[in-house]
Amino acid sequence: MRQGTVPAAYPEPDLGGLPPKPADSKPLRERIGWEALEKVTRFANRVDPGARPSCPTLDPGRTTTLTCTVTFLGEKYDYVLRNIKFQGNGISDGRNEQGTISYNAALTSGPIVRDHVESVLRHQNSTEYVACDMPEHLRFEFSSTKRRPSGSSIAGQWIHVPGISCRYLDPKARTIKTVPLELYEWGAPIHPSSRIGG
């Protein structure tokens, strides 16, 4: 078990280390790249100062699907845009038409950071002692393991991470409890009381 301080409040990400959000006047690929970087950072609940997004050139009138890649903690994470639609407003500078763009976007995998998971579990269970059997961070590919449990109080979907469990010292029962690693779709560990059967 690893000993740590019980956070007084739920551990929220500090996104202050992210580069500034690009202005609306910047190229669309830069703005979408920053959006992808923010999504990966929020999922990990940690800023990687060396993280870099990369997006291909986008032709809003012709491109319907696009994949941006974020290099984060040495791993690559894809941010896929689908159903890209461009609505021009008739104003042009001679080369580019102005308008609005809409799309659906999602990560295909996410970074799970052990320190964050353990910190949340300390807060959720009011205990100093927690240990998850995983490396410092890992890249987790989303798949059919992402599902909505019936009979649960969880709104939305959750992600089951097979092969990883966490142990914590229950301060009231004075016993060690083991829970599977399950995350909300935004990357935070699920509180035990939210699981089916409590």
N, C-alpha and C positions, 0 to 999 in steps of 0.2 A: 504494500500500500504506500502511496505517496501522500505525505502530509502537506497541507496547504491551508491558507486562510480562507474561512468561509466568507464569500462576498456578501456585503450587507444588502446589495441590490442585484437584480438579474444582470449578468455580465453582457453589456451591450458593446457592439463594435465601435471603436474609435476610428472614424474614417478621415481624421485630420491629416493623415500621412499620404492620402491619395493626391495625385496631381490635380490642379484646378480643372473644373469642368470646362470643356471647350465652349467658346461663345457660339451663338447661333450662326455667326458669319463664317465659322470654320468649315472645312469640307465635311460632308456627311459621314465619310468613313472614319474621320477622327472622332466625331461625336458618338457614333455607334461603338467605336473601339473603347471609348471611355465608359460607356454604358455597360459594355461587356466586362471591363475591369472592375467596375463597381459591383456587379452581380457576383463575380467570383470572390471578391473581397468580403462582401456581406455574408456569403455562404460560409467562408472560412472563419469569419469574425476576427480577422487579423489582416493588417496591411503588410504587404511584401514590398519594400522599397525598390526591389529590382524587377518587379512585375512589369510586363510590357504587353499591350494589346496589338494585334495586327489584323487589319481588315482589307480585303481586296477592294478595288475600285467598284463603285456601284453606279449603274445606270438606272435611275428610278423608273424610267419609262419601259425598260426591257427586263430588268432583273426581277425575278420572283422569289428566288431563294438565295441566301448568302450565308457563308460561315466565316465568322471572325474567330481568331484564336488568341487566348491569353496565356502567356507564359507566367506561371505563378509558383513560387517555391520550387523551381526547376522542372515543373510538370506543365503539360499543355492541356488547356481546357477550351473546348469548342462552344461558341455561343451562336446558335443557328437561328437565322431570321427566315420565316416562311410567310407566304401570302403577302408579299410586298406589293403595295398598291400606291401609285403616284397619282395625285389629282392636281393638274396644272391650273393656274389661275389666269393664264393668258399673258402674264407679264414676263418679258425676257430681256436679257442684256445683249442679245444678239447671238450668244453661244449657249446660255443656260436659261431654261424656263423656271420660273418660281412656282411654288405650289406646296402641297402638304404630302407627307408620306405616312403610311400606316403599315404595320406588320405585327406578326406574332413572333415572339422571341423566347428562347429558353436555353439553359445550359444542358449539355448532354452528359456532363459529369461534374463533380464538385470536390473541392479539397476539404478533407476532414482533419482538423487540427486537434491533437490529443489534449494539449493544455486547455483549450477552450472547452472541450467536452467535459473534462474533469472539473473545471471551474464551475460550469453550469450545474453539474451533478452535486458539487459541494453546496451550492446555493439551494438547489431544490430539496436536498435531504438534510440540510443543516449539519453537515459533518465535515471535519477536516481531512478525513482519510478516504481517498478514492484512488482506484487504479483501473485503467482500461488497457486491455491486452492488444495494443496496436503500436505501430511506430509513431514518431513525433508528428508526422503528417502523412496522409495517403490520398491518392487520387481514386475516387469512387465513381464508377460508371453507372449511370442510371439505367434501369431496365424495368422488367415486370415486377421487380422487388418494390417498386413504387406503387402503392395501392392505398385505398381507403378502407379502414376497418369498420365493419358494421357493429353497432352497439357501443361505439366509443364516443367520448365527448370531444374528440379531436375534430376541428373543422378543417376541411381540405384533405390533402393527401399526406401520407407519411412514407418514409424510406426506411426499410429494414436493411441493415448492413450485416450480411451473413458472415459468420466466423469471428465476430468481435463481440466481446461482452465486457461489462464493467462491474467492478466490485466496490462496495462502499460499506463503511461501518455505520450501522444504524445506531445513533446515539441513545435512542429510547430503549430499544430491545437489547442493545449491546451485543448484537450479532452482525456477522458479515453477510450482506445480501448481494446477489448477483443478478444483473439485468442485461438483456440483450441491447446492443446499440441500435436504437431506433431514433430517427431524426424527423422533425417537421420538414416540410418541403423547402423551407428557407435555411435549413442547416443546423438548427438548434436541437439539442437532445430533448426527447419527449419526457415529460414529467411522469413518474410511475403511476400517479393517480389518474392520468388520462388514458392509460392502457385499458383494454377490455378486461373487465373484472376488477379494475382498480389496482 
